Amino acid sequence: MFYAYGKIHGLENIAFCDTEDVKATKGNPVLLQQLINKVNGPGVHFGSHEELIAATNKSLEEYKGVVDKMGLNPSDRKKLLALPFYMAKRKELPEPKKGQKEYHLFNELYGQSWYDDLGLKRDPDTKITEFDYENYFSPELLAKVDTASPEFKNFVRMLNLTTHTNYERLQANKKKFSSVMPLMAGLTDVEKEALIHKI
């Protein structure tokens, strides 16, 4: 049962479904998915990040009030009260999906597609090391320096640290963009565009 529920896309949006409609599904995962697919969400837009935080805190207070009225035993009550935080943690670093404004903004900002690393199990590019520096410098240049000296080895190590492959850049860009995505919650496409370009 839990495996089947875990496969429901956007299960958290069940909060926006009518209670009687949810009961009518009798727990059928297929019917629940069909019901959730019809949900448009709260349709609320916030003028600032502070407004979003205030609205979230208010919702949590209302949620706590509803849970307290259920008369649950202490362990079940704690689980339900923790549920919003577990869900928030699950979405801590969200990923943009194709068709979303955020997906196009990522491409526009970094000149990379979010899925450029799809199917890659390891970085296909290499970086300079002490053992293959000959592939990065011309023989004429290497003939003029002492490649066995500590200074040269430190120079190669520094190059290795300060240069990044396309794969490494993509991972860093993904992490930065994901950290900004929660700020875009509740914003219109125009507002998202303005926010990203201001940052």
C-alpha positions in Angstrom: 0.0 0.0 0.0 2.7 2.5 1.0 4.7 1.6 -2.1 1.7 2.4 -4.3 1.1 5.7 -2.5 4.7 6.6 -2.9 4.3 6.3 -6.7 1.5 9.0 -6.7 3.0 12.1 -8.3 2.4 15.3 -6.3 0.8 13.4 -3.4 1.3 16.5 -1.2 -1.3 18.3 -3.3 -4.0 16.1 -1.7 -4.2 18.9 0.8 -6.0 21.0 -1.9 -8.5 18.2 -2.7 -12.1 18.2 -1.4 -12.3 16.0 1.7 -15.4 14.2 0.3 -13.8 13.6 -3.0 -10.8 12.0 -1.2 -13.1 9.7 0.8 -14.9 8.7 -2.4 -11.6 7.2 -3.7 -11.6 4.7 -0.8 -7.8 4.8 -0.9 -7.5 3.6 -4.5 -4.1 5.0 -5.7 -5.3 5.3 -9.3 -8.4 7.3 -8.3 -6.2 9.4 -6.0 -3.8 10.2 -8.8 -6.7 11.2 -11.1 -8.1 13.4 -8.4 -4.7 15.1 -7.6 -4.1 15.7 -11.3 -7.2 18.0 -11.3 -5.9 20.1 -8.5 -4.6 23.6 -9.4 -3.1 24.4 -6.0 -3.9 27.3 -3.8 -3.4 30.0 -6.5 -1.8 32.3 -4.0 0.9 34.8 -4.9 3.1 36.6 -2.5 4.6 40.0 -2.8 7.8 39.1 -1.0 9.7 36.3 0.7 8.6 37.6 4.1 5.0 37.3 3.1 5.6 33.7 2.0 7.2 32.9 5.4 4.4 34.6 7.3 1.7 32.7 5.3 3.6 29.4 5.9 3.8 30.0 9.7 0.0 30.8 9.7 -0.7 27.6 7.8 1.4 25.5 10.2 -0.5 27.0 13.2 -3.8 26.1 11.6 -2.6 22.6 10.8 -1.5 22.1 14.4 -4.9 23.2 15.6 -6.6 20.7 13.3 -4.3 17.8 14.4 -4.8 18.7 18.1 -8.6 18.3 17.6 -8.3 14.8 16.3 -7.7 13.2 19.7 -4.8 11.1 18.6 -2.4 9.2 20.9 0.8 11.1 21.5 3.0 9.1 19.0 0.5 9.5 16.1 0.1 13.2 16.9 3.9 13.7 16.8 4.1 12.0 13.4 1.4 14.1 11.9 2.9 17.3 13.3 6.3 16.4 11.9 4.8 15.6 8.4 5.0 19.1 6.9 8.7 19.4 8.0 9.5 16.0 6.4 7.8 17.1 3.2 9.7 20.4 3.3 13.0 18.5 3.8 12.1 16.2 0.8 11.7 19.4 -1.3 14.7 21.2 0.2 16.5 21.2 -3.1 13.9 21.1 -5.8 14.6 20.4 -9.4 13.0 22.2 -12.3 11.1 20.1 -14.8 10.8 20.5 -18.5 8.0 22.9 -19.3 8.4 24.9 -16.1 9.6 28.5 -16.2 12.4 27.6 -13.9 13.8 25.0 -16.4 14.0 27.7 -19.1 15.6 30.2 -16.6 18.3 27.7 -15.8 19.2 27.2 -19.4 19.1 31.0 -20.0 21.4 31.7 -17.0 24.0 29.1 -17.4 23.9 28.1 -21.1 23.5 24.5 -19.9 20.5 22.1 -19.8 19.5 20.7 -16.5 19.7 17.2 -18.0 23.1 17.5 -19.8 24.4 15.0 -17.3 21.6 12.5 -18.0 23.0 9.0 -18.3 26.5 10.0 -17.2 27.9 7.7 -14.5 31.2 9.6 -14.2 32.8 12.8 -15.5 33.8 12.2 -19.1 36.4 15.1 -19.0 39.8 15.0 -17.4 41.8 17.7 -15.6 45.5 18.2 -15.4 47.4 16.2 -12.8 51.0 15.5 -11.9 50.9 12.3 -14.0 49.6 13.7 -17.3 50.7 17.3 -17.4 52.5 16.5 -20.7 49.1 16.4 -22.4 48.4 20.1 -21.4 51.7 21.8 -22.1 53.8 22.0 -25.2 57.2 20.1 -25.2 58.9 23.4 -25.9 57.5 24.9 -22.8 58.2 21.9 -20.6 61.8 21.9 -21.8 62.3 25.3 -20.1 61.1 24.3 -16.6 62.1 21.8 -14.0 59.1 19.5 -13.9 60.5 17.6 -10.9 60.6 20.8 -8.7 58.1 21.3 -5.9 57.1 24.6 -7.4 56.0 23.0 -10.7 54.1 20.3 -8.9 52.3 22.8 -6.8 51.5 24.8 -9.9 49.9 21.7 -11.5 47.9 21.0 -8.3 46.6 24.6 -8.3 45.5 24.3 -11.9 43.7 21.1 -11.0 41.9 22.8 -8.2 41.0 26.0 -10.0 39.8 24.5 -13.4 36.4 22.9 -13.7 35.0 20.4 -16.2 31.6 21.0 -17.8 30.2 18.3 -15.6 31.6 20.0 -12.4 30.2 23.4 -13.5 26.8 21.8 -14.2 26.7 20.3 -10.7 27.7 23.6 -9.1 25.1 25.5 -11.1 22.4 23.0 -10.2 23.1 23.4 -6.5 23.1 27.2 -6.7 19.8 27.3 -8.7 18.1 24.7 -6.5 18.9 26.9 -3.5 17.1 29.8 -5.1 14.0 27.9 -6.3 12.2 28.0 -3.0 12.2 31.8 -3.2 10.3 31.5 -6.5 7.4 29.7 -4.9 4.1 31.6 -5.4 5.7 34.0 -7.9 4.4 34.6 -11.5 6.7 33.9 -14.4 7.4 37.6 -14.8 8.3 37.9 -11.1 10.5 34.8 -11.4 12.4 36.4 -14.3 12.8 39.7 -12.4 14.0 37.9 -9.3 16.6 35.7 -11.1 18.1 38.7 -13.0 18.3 40.8 -9.9 20.2 38.0 -8.1 
